[in-house]
Amino acid sequence: MKGPRCMAVVFIVFLFASPVLAQETVKLIVYEDGYVKVELSIIPDNRTVPIIVSVPEHAQDVIVEDPEGNPVNFQTINGTLLIYPESTELVRVSYYTPDLTSKSGIVWTLNFSSEVPFEVVLPENSVIVDLSDIPLRISETSITMPPGNQSVSYIIESPSPVQNRQESPLKLILALGGVVLGAGGVLIWWRGKNRFDNGGAFEDSLREILKNDELKEEEKLALKYLQEHGGRASQAEIRDALGIPKTTAWRMFKRLEEKKLIRIVKGRKENWIELRG
């Protein structure tokens, strides 16, 4: 009996829920690796019933909050958010997803369906090569599309910011290396002794790993940074050295962890990254 009762409750909730219509603004921030951050601002028509928001299958880091950043109660049912605004006059929803973009050759295509106009912020150095409809507004890498099933095709004309900056962080690391070794070399030696002082086997292994074409440039830079810093550094240190956004770094660390190249160590205030020996 629990199954039918549960289905009945879900049906009743959806029956009285309020679909998101004209009281919504939508912004899509597209990253170079194809991930998209979706930001919605919703003014509830009726704060006594839930708001329905559909999300892609692989939505990550879903946040629902009020304008002050306080969490708003919601639940997820079959890829749909049921948001309970209560006394909130404005609800903000954000999440990341890889499901909105696809790539063919050098051309990326963003596909999105909306009942209201929506803004798309493309990566730097993007060049739009095709549009499904006449845009409402274009400004540098920002474009506003009309409602409907829309697509935006683009290419990234020049190397990514990470690739453009890859030389300078490495030079900075090497320049600081002498200072670090002079002022705190003993500490770095002690931190890395047990991890790397095994006849150079680990260094040789890491050199082979860095030759792997499957690794992205920022991943190689992160591994080199860890090697230069005794095999351990905070996420913030690595992000700052490479000059990459927090969300890009988070996805990079996850990829390296899945490849068993690093270990993510939870800290009280921030996470630490360690090379796997």
GUROVO-444632 format. One line per 4 residues: number of its first residue (from 1); their letters; for each residue x, y, z of N, C-alpha, C. Coordinates in Angstrom, 2 decimals, padded with zeros to 5 digits. Last residue first. Layout:
NUM	a	X,Y,Z,X,Y,Z,X,Y,Z  ...
This chain:
277	grle	051.29,008.50,-004.16,052.62,007.95,-004.36,052.57,006.54,-004.88  049.20,011.00,-005.25,049.25,009.61,-004.84,050.63,009.05,-005.18  049.33,014.29,-003.99,049.71,013.34,-005.03,049.68,011.93,-004.47  046.59,015.93,-002.46,047.85,015.20,-002.32,048.08,014.33,-003.54
273	iwne	044.94,018.83,-001.48,045.18,017.89,-002.58,046.54,017.25,-002.38  042.45,019.77,000.90,043.84,019.69,000.47,043.97,018.64,-000.61  039.72,022.06,001.48,040.26,020.75,001.13,041.71,020.87,000.69  039.08,024.13,004.38,039.23,023.92,002.94,039.84,022.53,002.71
269	krgk	038.46,023.96,007.07,038.07,025.16,006.35,038.17,025.00,004.83  039.08,021.30,007.71,038.03,022.01,008.46,037.53,023.22,007.69  039.41,019.10,004.82,039.91,019.93,005.92,038.78,020.66,006.60  039.79,016.09,003.09,038.86,017.06,003.65,039.51,017.80,004.81
265	viri	041.80,015.51,000.39,041.74,015.36,001.84,040.85,016.47,002.40  041.97,013.72,-002.48,041.35,014.92,-001.91,041.15,014.68,-000.43  044.73,012.59,-004.25,043.81,012.27,-003.16,043.27,013.59,-002.61  045.50,011.79,-007.70,045.55,012.62,-006.49,044.60,012.06,-005.45
261	lkke	045.20,009.82,-009.54,046.46,010.55,-009.55,046.63,011.42,-008.32  042.90,008.39,-010.14,043.77,007.90,-009.06,045.15,008.54,-009.09  041.04,009.40,-011.78,042.16,008.75,-012.45,043.20,008.22,-011.45  039.45,010.64,-009.90,038.91,009.45,-010.57,040.01,008.67,-011.30
257	elrk	041.15,012.79,-009.34,040.88,011.80,-008.30,040.34,010.51,-008.91  041.02,014.18,-011.72,042.30,013.62,-011.30,042.13,012.57,-010.21  038.29,014.90,-011.68,038.81,014.07,-012.76,040.12,013.41,-012.35  038.23,016.53,-009.37,037.41,015.31,-009.43,037.92,014.36,-010.52
253	fmrw	039.88,018.61,-010.16,040.30,017.75,-009.05,039.51,016.45,-009.04  038.25,019.69,-012.22,039.58,019.16,-012.52,040.05,018.21,-011.42  036.02,020.61,-010.83,035.84,019.52,-011.79,037.18,018.88,-012.14  037.30,022.61,-009.31,036.59,021.52,-008.64,036.42,020.34,-009.59
249	attk	038.23,024.36,-011.28,039.19,023.62,-010.45,038.52,022.42,-009.78  035.81,025.34,-012.22,036.69,024.61,-013.14,037.69,023.77,-012.36  034.92,026.64,-009.91,034.15,025.52,-010.45,034.98,024.69,-011.41  036.90,028.64,-009.53,036.66,027.62,-008.50,035.94,026.40,-009.07
245	pigl	038.96,029.38,-012.44,037.82,029.57,-011.55,037.62,028.39,-010.60  042.58,029.69,-012.44,041.34,029.11,-012.97,040.21,029.31,-011.97  045.35,030.18,-012.00,044.46,031.23,-012.48,043.18,030.71,-013.09  047.26,028.57,-010.93,046.87,028.30,-012.31,045.95,029.37,-012.89
241	adri	047.47,029.66,-008.37,048.68,029.51,-009.19,048.34,029.31,-010.66  044.84,029.52,-007.45,045.48,030.83,-007.61,046.70,030.73,-008.52  044.44,026.71,-007.37,043.58,027.58,-008.20,044.27,028.91,-008.49  046.40,025.99,-005.49,046.52,025.52,-006.87,045.67,026.38,-007.80
237	eaqs	045.44,027.27,-003.17,046.80,027.54,-003.67,046.91,027.17,-005.15  042.92,026.07,-002.87,043.00,027.51,-003.16,044.38,027.86,-003.72  043.53,023.44,-002.20,042.85,023.71,-003.46,043.00,025.17,-003.85  046.87,023.18,-000.83,045.44,023.41,-000.70,044.84,023.67,-002.08
233	argg	049.16,020.46,-001.41,048.81,021.88,-001.41,047.31,022.02,-001.26  051.84,018.18,-001.82,050.60,018.53,-001.10,050.39,020.03,-001.13  054.31,017.64,-002.92,053.24,016.66,-003.13,051.94,017.00,-002.45  056.17,019.65,-002.71,056.22,018.56,-001.76,055.08,017.57,-001.84
229	heql	055.78,021.39,-004.84,055.45,021.82,-003.47,055.31,020.63,-002.52  056.22,020.33,-007.29,057.13,021.38,-006.86,056.93,021.77,-005.40  054.03,018.59,-007.43,055.37,018.03,-007.39,056.37,019.06,-006.86  051.95,020.45,-007.63,052.03,019.58,-006.46,053.43,018.99,-006.31
225	ykla	052.57,021.49,-010.17,052.56,022.37,-008.99,052.70,021.54,-007.71  052.19,019.25,-011.75,053.52,019.84,-011.65,053.62,020.73,-010.41  049.42,018.94,-011.43,050.31,017.88,-010.97,051.74,018.40,-010.82  048.55,021.34,-012.63,048.23,021.07,-011.22,049.16,020.00,-010.66
221	lkee	049.44,021.00,-015.25,049.97,022.10,-014.44,049.73,021.86,-012.96  047.84,018.85,-016.03,049.29,018.68,-015.97,049.93,019.76,-015.11  045.35,020.12,-015.91,045.61,018.96,-015.06,047.11,018.72,-014.92  045.55,022.07,-017.84,045.45,022.50,-016.46,045.68,021.35,-015.48
217	ekle	045.71,020.43,-020.15,046.84,021.25,-019.77,046.77,021.67,-018.31  044.45,017.06,-019.60,044.32,018.44,-020.05,045.48,019.26,-019.53  045.51,013.84,-020.62,045.43,014.86,-019.57,045.30,016.24,-020.19  045.97,012.38,-022.86,044.60,012.41,-022.37,044.42,013.43,-021.24
213	dnkl	048.66,012.30,-023.35,047.87,013.29,-024.11,046.43,013.37,-023.63  051.09,012.00,-020.95,049.82,011.43,-021.41,048.98,012.51,-022.09  053.24,013.01,-019.76,053.33,012.89,-021.22,052.02,012.38,-021.82  052.70,012.79,-017.10,052.57,014.12,-017.69,052.70,014.11,-019.21
209	ierl	053.38,010.11,-016.67,051.98,010.53,-016.58,051.77,011.85,-017.28  056.15,010.24,-016.83,055.41,009.48,-017.83,053.94,009.88,-017.85  056.65,011.75,-014.53,057.05,012.27,-015.84,056.31,011.55,-016.97  055.73,010.01,-012.56,054.99,011.24,-012.82,055.37,011.84,-014.16
205	sdef	057.70,008.03,-012.69,056.32,007.69,-012.99,055.51,008.93,-013.33  059.90,009.50,-011.86,059.89,008.91,-013.20,058.48,008.56,-013.63  059.09,010.07,-009.24,059.30,011.16,-010.19,059.28,010.65,-011.63  059.00,007.47,-008.17,057.75,008.23,-008.31,057.92,009.36,-009.31
201	aggn	061.69,006.72,-008.27,060.68,005.94,-009.01,059.41,006.74,-009.21  063.74,007.81,-006.85,063.27,008.53,-008.03,062.20,007.82,-008.80  064.22,006.41,-004.52,065.05,006.09,-005.68,064.59,006.76,-006.96  062.27,007.63,-003.01,062.28,006.18,-003.14,063.04,005.78,-004.40
197	dfrn	061.18,010.17,-001.90,062.55,009.71,-001.82,062.59,008.19,-001.86  058.50,010.90,-001.83,059.20,010.91,-003.11,060.60,010.34,-003.08  057.42,010.54,000.75,056.56,010.35,-000.42,057.36,010.17,-001.70  059.35,011.09,002.61,058.81,009.74,002.59,058.01,009.47,001.31
193	kgrw	059.82,013.87,001.85,060.85,012.85,001.91,060.29,011.44,001.76  058.07,016.00,001.86,058.12,015.17,000.67,059.05,013.98,000.75  058.30,017.22,004.33,056.97,016.83,003.87,057.06,015.84,002.72  061.08,017.74,004.40,060.51,016.80,005.36,059.15,016.30,004.91
189	wilv	061.34,019.58,002.32,062.07,018.32,002.24,061.44,017.29,003.17  059.77,021.63,003.33,059.34,020.96,002.11,060.04,019.60,001.97  061.36,022.32,005.57,059.97,021.88,005.75,059.49,021.12,004.53  063.75,023.10,004.37,063.75,021.96,005.27,062.35,021.41,005.45
185	ggag	063.09,025.39,002.95,063.39,024.17,002.23,063.36,022.94,003.10  062.36,027.98,003.55,061.64,026.88,004.19,061.89,025.56,003.52  064.23,029.74,002.39,063.58,030.09,003.65,062.93,028.91,004.34  065.26,028.47,000.08,066.15,029.16,001.00,065.52,029.39,002.36
181	lvvg	063.06,027.37,-001.15,064.12,026.47,-000.73,065.05,027.14,000.26  061.64,029.74,-001.66,061.07,028.72,-000.79,062.14,027.79,-000.26  063.40,031.04,-003.39,063.05,031.66,-002.12,062.53,030.63,-001.15  063.46,029.23,-005.54,064.68,029.54,-004.82,064.41,030.15,-003.45
177	glal	060.72,029.22,-006.37,061.34,028.00,-005.85,062.59,028.29,-005.04  059.83,031.44,-007.56,059.64,031.37,-006.11,060.35,030.18,-005.50  060.46,030.74,-010.14,061.08,031.92,-009.56,060.98,031.89,-008.04  058.82,028.54,-010.55,060.25,028.34,-010.58,060.98,029.51,-009.94
173	ilkl	056.30,029.79,-010.36,056.65,028.71,-009.44,058.16,028.53,-009.38  056.52,031.56,-012.50,056.35,032.08,-011.15,056.74,031.04,-010.12  056.67,029.77,-014.59,057.81,030.66,-014.34,057.74,031.21,-012.94  054.13,028.67,-014.31,055.29,027.81,-014.14,056.53,028.66,-013.87
169	pseq	052.48,030.89,-014.83,052.45,030.25,-013.51,053.68,029.38,-013.28  053.36,031.45,-017.58,053.63,032.37,-016.49,053.51,031.74,-015.12  052.48,029.27,-019.14,053.89,029.53,-019.00,054.18,030.40,-017.79  049.69,029.28,-019.03,050.40,028.13,-018.50,051.88,028.41,-018.29
165	rnqv	048.05,031.19,-020.01,048.74,031.51,-018.78,049.64,030.39,-018.29  046.94,030.09,-022.25,047.67,031.33,-022.40,048.52,031.64,-021.18  045.62,027.93,-021.09,046.75,027.67,-021.97,047.59,028.92,-022.16  043.65,029.31,-019.67,044.58,028.46,-018.93,045.82,028.20,-019.77
161	psps	042.20,030.59,-021.71,042.97,031.39,-020.76,043.98,030.56,-019.99  042.69,028.67,-024.79,041.98,029.00,-023.56,042.84,029.85,-022.66  043.49,030.03,-028.04,043.71,029.12,-026.91,043.02,029.62,-025.65  040.69,031.28,-030.05,042.09,031.27,-029.61,042.24,030.34,-028.43
157	eiiy	037.96,030.65,-030.60,038.90,030.95,-031.68,040.36,030.84,-031.26  035.65,028.39,-030.12,036.57,029.17,-029.30,037.81,029.40,-030.15  032.49,028.65,-031.76,033.83,028.08,-031.66,034.64,028.97,-030.74  028.98,027.84,-031.56,030.11,028.74,-031.43,031.41,027.95,-031.47
153	svsq	025.45,027.99,-031.69,026.67,027.28,-032.05,027.84,028.27,-032.07  022.57,027.71,-029.89,023.64,028.67,-030.18,024.89,027.85,-030.48  019.06,027.19,-030.07,020.43,026.66,-030.09,021.39,027.78,-030.48  015.84,026.76,-028.49,016.87,027.55,-029.15,018.22,026.84,-029.10
149	ngpp	012.57,026.64,-028.23,013.68,025.69,-028.32,014.78,026.34,-029.15  011.52,029.69,-026.48,011.39,028.58,-027.41,012.55,027.60,-027.30  012.20,033.27,-026.35,011.66,032.01,-025.83,011.59,030.94,-026.92  015.35,034.64,-027.69,013.92,034.66,-027.41,013.43,033.33,-026.86
145	mtis	018.54,035.29,-026.08,017.72,034.58,-027.05,016.25,034.67,-026.68  021.23,037.36,-025.77,019.91,037.07,-025.22,019.03,036.49,-026.32  024.67,036.97,-025.08,023.61,037.00,-026.09,022.29,036.63,-025.42  028.02,037.91,-024.55,026.69,037.72,-023.98,025.64,037.88,-025.07
141	tesi	030.47,038.62,-025.44,030.21,037.18,-025.35,028.85,036.89,-024.73  029.30,041.54,-026.82,030.54,040.78,-026.65,030.23,039.28,-026.58  025.99,041.31,-026.94,026.99,042.20,-026.37,028.23,041.39,-026.03  022.83,041.25,-028.41,024.19,040.69,-028.44,025.15,041.73,-027.88
137	rlpi	019.38,040.42,-028.15,020.48,041.32,-027.83,021.79,040.56,-027.92  017.68,038.65,-029.29,017.10,039.90,-028.82,018.19,040.93,-028.52  018.56,036.84,-032.30,018.70,037.17,-030.89,018.05,038.51,-030.55  016.68,034.81,-034.37,017.27,036.14,-034.27,017.38,036.52,-032.80
133	dsld	017.62,031.32,-034.02,016.64,032.41,-034.13,017.38,033.74,-034.03  019.70,029.59,-033.90,018.41,029.04,-034.32,017.37,030.13,-034.55  022.87,030.42,-035.23,021.81,030.67,-034.26,020.51,030.10,-034.80  026.42,030.04,-035.60,025.05,029.72,-036.02,024.08,029.97,-034.87
129	vivs	028.79,030.98,-034.63,028.77,030.57,-036.04,027.36,030.23,-036.52  030.42,033.20,-032.48,029.14,032.55,-032.81,029.11,032.24,-034.30  033.35,032.69,-030.85,032.80,033.28,-032.06,031.54,032.51,-032.42  035.05,033.44,-027.78,034.09,032.65,-028.56,033.62,033.43,-029.78
125	nepl	036.73,034.69,-026.01,037.28,034.36,-027.34,036.34,033.47,-028.16  035.25,033.28,-023.06,036.02,034.31,-023.74,036.57,033.78,-025.07  032.09,031.48,-023.36,033.48,031.64,-022.91,034.17,032.77,-023.66  028.87,033.25,-023.17,029.80,032.28,-023.76,031.21,032.48,-023.21
121	vvef	025.95,033.52,-021.62,027.29,034.10,-021.53,028.28,033.04,-022.00  022.69,034.11,-022.49,023.77,033.14,-022.60,025.10,033.89,-022.56  019.45,034.66,-021.18,020.77,035.20,-021.50,021.80,034.08,-021.51  016.16,034.23,-022.49,017.24,033.83,-021.60,018.57,034.36,-022.12
117	pves	012.58,034.72,-022.40,013.90,035.02,-022.96,014.99,034.63,-021.97  010.65,031.77,-021.44,010.95,033.20,-021.33,012.27,033.47,-022.03  010.53,029.12,-021.68,009.29,029.83,-021.95,009.45,031.34,-021.83  013.17,027.30,-023.29,012.70,028.19,-022.23,011.40,028.86,-022.66
113	sfnl	015.73,025.05,-023.94,014.33,025.37,-024.15,013.82,026.19,-022.98  018.86,024.79,-025.57,018.11,025.11,-024.37,016.68,025.50,-024.75  022.05,023.85,-026.56,020.63,023.69,-026.80,019.87,023.92,-025.51  025.06,024.84,-027.98,024.24,024.89,-026.76,022.78,024.78,-027.16
109	twvi	027.77,023.41,-029.55,026.38,023.84,-029.71,025.66,023.74,-028.36  031.03,023.96,-030.91,030.18,023.65,-029.76,028.77,024.14,-030.05  033.26,022.85,-033.30,032.03,023.62,-033.07,031.27,023.07,-031.87  035.31,021.30,-034.07,035.66,022.45,-033.23,034.43,023.27,-032.84
105	gsks	033.56,018.33,-033.98,034.78,018.98,-034.47,035.18,020.09,-033.52  030.94,019.03,-032.07,031.22,018.33,-033.32,032.42,019.02,-033.97  029.51,018.77,-028.87,030.61,019.25,-029.69,030.78,018.38,-030.92  026.95,020.17,-026.73,027.53,019.05,-027.48,028.60,019.64,-028.40
101	tldp	025.21,021.08,-023.70,026.12,021.35,-024.82,026.57,020.04,-025.48  023.67,020.36,-021.55,023.11,021.36,-022.48,023.99,021.61,-023.70  024.81,018.66,-019.68,023.80,018.12,-020.59,023.32,019.09,-021.66  026.45,019.27,-017.63,027.10,019.09,-018.93,026.11,018.72,-020.02
97	tyys	025.62,021.74,-015.14,025.26,020.55,-015.92,026.08,020.48,-017.20  024.89,023.27,-011.99,025.82,023.03,-013.10,025.40,021.76,-013.82  022.50,025.68,-010.71,023.09,024.35,-010.78,024.04,024.30,-011.97  020.25,027.72,-008.81,021.44,027.57,-009.65,021.91,026.12,-009.60
93	vrvl	017.64,029.96,-008.10,018.03,028.56,-008.30,019.28,028.54,-009.17  016.01,032.09,-005.90,017.13,031.95,-006.82,017.56,030.49,-006.87  012.96,033.72,-005.43,013.71,032.47,-005.27,014.80,032.43,-006.33  011.32,036.24,-003.67,012.16,035.93,-004.81,012.96,034.66,-004.50
89	etse	009.82,036.30,-001.40,009.28,037.00,-002.56,010.08,036.71,-003.83  009.08,033.82,000.99,010.10,034.42,000.12,009.46,035.05,-001.12  007.45,032.41,002.62,007.38,033.88,002.71,008.35,034.59,001.78  007.19,029.73,000.50,006.68,030.23,001.79,006.65,031.75,001.78
85	pyil	008.27,028.23,-001.63,008.75,029.59,-001.38,008.34,030.16,-000.02  009.38,025.26,-002.30,008.35,025.78,-001.40,008.76,027.18,-000.95  009.79,023.48,-005.28,010.31,024.53,-004.40,009.15,025.12,-003.59  010.71,020.67,-006.71,009.51,021.23,-006.10,009.98,022.20,-005.03
81	ltgn	012.39,019.91,-009.64,012.48,020.53,-008.33,011.10,021.02,-007.91  012.70,016.83,-011.33,011.95,018.08,-011.16,012.13,018.60,-009.75  013.70,014.29,-011.57,014.31,015.35,-012.36,013.59,016.67,-012.29  011.95,012.91,-009.68,012.04,012.56,-011.10,012.57,013.70,-011.97
77	itqf	012.02,015.37,-007.42,011.20,014.22,-007.78,011.30,014.02,-009.29  013.52,017.03,-004.75,013.68,016.61,-006.14,012.87,015.34,-006.39  012.49,019.88,-002.80,012.76,018.46,-002.95,012.82,018.11,-004.43  013.20,022.70,-000.66,012.82,022.10,-001.93,013.07,020.61,-001.86
73	nvpn	013.42,025.78,001.10,013.07,024.36,001.13,012.65,023.87,-000.26  016.20,027.85,000.69,014.75,027.71,000.54,014.44,026.22,000.42  018.86,029.36,002.57,018.29,028.23,001.82,016.77,028.23,001.82  019.85,032.75,002.03,019.30,031.75,002.95,018.66,030.62,002.15
69	gepd	020.66,034.82,000.43,021.49,033.63,000.48,021.03,032.58,001.46  018.95,036.87,000.13,019.96,037.04,001.16,020.88,035.83,001.27  017.07,035.98,-001.76,018.04,037.01,-002.15,019.17,037.23,-001.15  017.07,032.36,-001.08,016.41,033.66,-001.20,017.46,034.72,-001.54
65	eviv	017.84,029.32,-002.98,017.98,030.27,-001.88,017.19,031.54,-002.13  019.11,026.33,-003.95,017.86,027.10,-003.97,017.89,028.01,-002.75  021.41,024.60,-005.91,021.23,025.53,-004.79,019.92,026.28,-005.00  023.02,021.70,-006.91,021.77,022.46,-006.97,021.63,023.30,-005.71
61	dqah	025.33,020.25,-007.87,025.42,021.40,-006.97,024.18,022.29,-007.06  024.19,019.23,-011.15,025.07,019.11,-009.98,025.04,020.40,-009.17  022.28,017.30,-013.39,022.43,018.56,-012.68,023.25,018.33,-011.41  021.79,015.31,-015.32,023.07,015.35,-014.61,023.31,016.72,-013.96
57	epvs	019.21,015.82,-016.35,019.49,014.57,-015.64,020.75,014.66,-014.79  018.08,019.23,-015.77,018.65,018.13,-016.56,019.01,016.93,-015.70  014.95,020.17,-014.20,016.41,020.25,-014.28,016.93,019.08,-015.11  012.04,022.18,-013.88,012.68,020.99,-014.45,014.18,021.20,-014.53
53	viip	010.26,023.35,-011.22,011.38,023.68,-012.09,012.01,022.38,-012.58  007.36,024.52,-009.71,007.96,023.40,-010.45,009.07,023.93,-011.35  006.63,025.59,-006.45,007.02,025.98,-007.80,007.70,024.78,-008.45  003.86,024.91,-004.21,005.23,024.72,-004.71,005.41,025.25,-006.14
49	vtrn	001.86,027.53,-002.72,001.98,026.24,-003.43,003.39,026.12,-003.99  001.91,029.99,-001.59,001.34,028.92,-000.76,001.43,027.55,-001.44  002.70,032.02,-003.21,003.70,031.46,-002.30,003.18,030.34,-001.42  002.22,032.49,-006.47,001.43,032.10,-005.28,002.39,031.38,-004.33
45	dpii	004.17,033.36,-008.13,002.82,033.90,-008.30,001.97,033.65,-007.06  007.52,034.12,-007.18,006.36,033.22,-007.09,005.05,033.96,-007.31  009.99,034.89,-009.30,009.06,035.58,-008.41,007.80,034.72,-008.33  013.22,033.63,-009.71,011.78,033.36,-009.84,011.01,034.18,-008.81
41	slev	016.03,033.22,-011.58,015.43,034.09,-010.56,013.93,034.04,-010.75  018.54,030.83,-012.27,017.15,031.24,-012.40,016.78,032.17,-011.26  021.34,029.78,-013.96,020.88,030.64,-012.88,019.46,031.10,-013.17  023.49,027.20,-014.74,022.16,027.74,-014.98,021.73,028.53,-013.75
37	kvyg	026.55,026.69,-016.16,025.90,027.07,-014.91,024.58,027.75,-015.25  027.75,024.03,-018.05,026.94,025.24,-018.04,026.41,025.47,-016.64  030.61,022.56,-019.63,029.70,022.68,-018.50,028.97,024.02,-018.57  032.44,022.80,-021.68,031.08,022.39,-022.01,030.11,022.42,-020.85
33	deyv	034.87,023.86,-021.07,034.79,022.40,-021.12,033.38,021.89,-021.38  034.41,026.59,-020.92,035.13,026.07,-022.09,035.04,024.55,-022.20  031.01,027.30,-019.85,032.44,027.17,-019.64,033.09,026.46,-020.83  028.35,029.60,-019.81,028.95,028.44,-020.48,030.46,028.46,-020.25
29	ilkv	025.64,030.42,-018.01,027.07,030.74,-018.10,027.79,029.50,-018.62  022.46,031.60,-018.52,023.32,030.43,-018.71,024.76,030.91,-018.87  019.63,032.78,-016.85,020.97,033.10,-017.33,021.79,031.82,-017.39  016.30,033.93,-016.72,017.20,032.79,-016.89,018.54,033.28,-017.45
25	teqa	013.53,034.87,-014.71,014.65,035.28,-015.57,015.66,034.14,-015.57  009.97,034.75,-014.37,011.27,034.09,-014.28,012.29,034.77,-015.18  007.22,034.91,-014.63,007.87,035.51,-013.46,009.29,034.99,-013.27  006.06,033.53,-016.68,006.63,034.83,-016.99,007.38,035.45,-015.82
21	lvps	006.46,030.46,-015.10,006.13,031.08,-016.38,006.83,032.43,-016.50  006.60,027.44,-013.51,007.32,028.69,-013.66,007.03,029.26,-015.04  003.57,026.08,-012.04,004.65,026.05,-013.02,005.30,027.42,-013.17  002.81,025.22,-008.81,002.72,026.36,-009.73,003.85,026.29,-010.74
17	aflf	000.90,022.37,-007.70,002.12,023.14,-007.86,001.94,024.21,-008.92  -001.24,020.71,-007.54,-001.41,022.04,-006.96,-000.14,022.89,-007.05  -000.29,018.47,-008.84,-001.57,019.05,-009.26,-001.72,020.47,-008.76  001.97,017.74,-007.43,002.12,018.29,-008.79,000.85,018.99,-009.24
13	vifv	000.70,016.78,-005.12,001.65,017.88,-005.04,001.81,018.54,-006.40  -000.80,014.65,-006.15,-001.51,015.79,-005.55,-000.59,017.00,-005.48  001.25,012.94,-006.97,000.31,013.46,-007.95,-000.41,014.69,-007.41  002.45,012.33,-004.49,003.21,013.04,-005.51,002.28,013.67,-006.54
9	vamc	000.31,010.92,-003.31,000.80,012.16,-002.70,001.56,012.99,-003.72  000.14,008.73,-005.03,-001.01,009.62,-004.89,-000.58,010.96,-004.31  002.58,007.50,-004.61,002.26,008.04,-005.94,001.11,009.02,-005.87  002.19,006.69,-001.91,003.25,007.64,-002.26,002.98,008.29,-003.61
5	rpgk	000.09,004.87,-002.22,-000.11,006.08,-001.42,000.92,007.14,-001.76  001.30,002.89,-003.83,000.18,003.69,-004.34,-000.04,004.96,-003.55  003.40,002.07,-001.87,003.68,002.56,-003.22,002.55,003.41,-003.77  002.13,001.15,000.45,002.95,002.34,000.52,003.19,002.93,-000.86
1	m	000.81,-001.21,000.00,000.00,000.00,000.00,000.85,001.27,000.00
